[in-house]
């Protein structure tokens, strides 16, 4: 497992999830930044989609297409759009 400043990626992911669910915007940005620096960009997107479907989507039907669009823009900007694994 990768380490970022002696903190495991799993712990960074856990902190990110907790800060999102507690609506702690500054903390969420902090943990997302640390996770990104540790190479966890895909983890961030995966957790956003999970949180969106479990917590946010049922209350805000306009947000899922916005997040999906942002994700697709991210893929285009990184040259990953349309690639298959």
Buried (B, 14 or more C-beta within 10 A) or exposed (E): EEEBEEBEBEBBBEBBBEBBEEEBEEBBEBBBEBBBEBEBBEBBBEBBBEBBEEEBBEEEEEEBEEBEEEBEEBBEEEEEEEEEE
